[in-house]
Amino acid sequence: MTDDPRRARATFARHDAGGGVVRQGDAEAAIGDEVLSVGPVAIPFLDMDALRAADYRLELDLWPDGRLVLSRLGRRFDPFTRELRRVRNQCRVAGLLAHGITPPETFVGAVPGQSGDRAVELQVYDTHLTLVPENDDPWQLPFGALTAVRAQDDPAAVVLESGPTSTVVGQLGRQRDAFLRSVASRLAEQTRLLVELTGQAGFGDGLGLARGHVGGFGQLIERYTSPDRAECAKAVLAAATDEPRLGFVQLLDPDADALESPAALPEHWASFLLAPVRAVTVLEILAGPGAATYLFRAGIEDVNGNLQALHFRRAPLALTPQQAEITPANPHRLALRRLEPLKRLRACMTARLIHNDGWAAALSQALA
C-alpha cells in the first residue's frame, strides 16, 4: 500500500438528487489537482459544495445535484481526508476569486459563526486576507477596505475593521502578534505607496475617493490617465451628475500590455474613475489594462464595494450572457453561482462598452 495521501482504496456510492444510488463499487480514490476520481466517477472540486467527515465516512454534496459517499478507507481515512480538504479548499479559493498572484503567508485561527467559533485557515496575500473555513466557502477581506487593524486582549484576538463592520479572528495562540504584523505591514505598505503616488492620505487599494476629498483632483486625473483614455475620461466626467471618484487598485489579473499614464504607476497597479450619472455608476479604467467601460444601475458606494470584494477582477464581468451560463463546462461557474459581489454586479450591469471608434456614441446611448 502506497503512503501517498492522495490515494486510498474505498467503497463508493454516487447518489442522485432523490437519494437513489446510481453507481457504486470498490475502487482506488485519487485526489488530482482539480478532480477527485474513484472508479468511473470524477468530481471537480469546484462542484464539491460540502465535505463532511465522520465515523470513517466521507459525504460530499455535489453541484448540480446528488452526493458521493466514500467509506471503508481504513487507516488511510485521516491522511486522505486532510489532503482532500486541503486541495478542495484551495481550488475553491481560486474558483471564488479569493487567491493572489504570489503564495500567501498562512495562519490558523477561528471566527465567530452561527453555532460557535469556526476554524479557518488565514491566507495573507499582499492585497487581501482570505479566510478558508473547513467546509464553507472561502471569502476575502481586501486590505484597501480596512479602516483599522488592532489586537484584542480579552479574549485574545485580532480585530479587522471595515467601517461599521468588523471581523474578529481568535484562537491564534502564540501566532496572534505574527498574524497582526503580517496584515498590518501589508496595509501600511499599501498606504505608503498610495501617499507617494498622490501626495496625500486617504486613498486605499481599490477605494475611490470623491472629488471633494481629493486635493488636485483634476491634476491627478491628468497624471494617471493614459493618453488613449483621456477623451474617455473627459466624456465620463462631463456626464457625471454628482461627485466622481478617483482610485487606484493593485490588479490580480493584470494585462501583459498595459496602457501607461504620463506619471508611471507601479507594476500591476491601475487607476480608475467612478462617476454617478443619475441612477447609473460608470467605471472607467484610466491606466493599466485596456479594459472596457462598465455601466451599473446601482449606487456608487455599492458598486465600489463590490468591485473591491472582487479586487477589480474583470474576466467574470466581461462574460456575455451566453458565456455566463452556469454549466459544468464553465470555468467561472463557482463564482457565478456563489460569489455574491459578482452576482450583484452582473445583475445590475447595463452595458459594457468596448473602446473603439463608436465608443462615444455608445456611451451617450447607454446613458440616455
Secondary structure, 3 states (H helix, E strand, C coil): CCCCCCEEEEEEEEECCCCCEEEEEEEEEEECCCEEEECCEEEEHHHEEEEEEECCEEEEEECCCCEEEEECCHHHHHHHHHHHHHHHHHHHHHHCCCCCCCCCEEEEEEEEECCEEEEEEEEECCCEEEEEECCCCCEEEEHHHCCEEEEEECCEEEEEEECCEEEEEECCHHHHHHHHHHHHHHHHHHHHHHHHHHCCCCCEECECEEHHHCCCHHHHHHHCCCHHHHHHHHHHHHHCCCCCEEEEEECCCCCCCCECCCCCCCCCEEEEEEEEECCEEEEEEEEECCCCEEEECCCHHHHHHHHHHHCCCCCCCCCCCCCCCCCCCCCCHHHHHHCHHHHHHHHHEEEEECCCCCHHHHHHHHHC
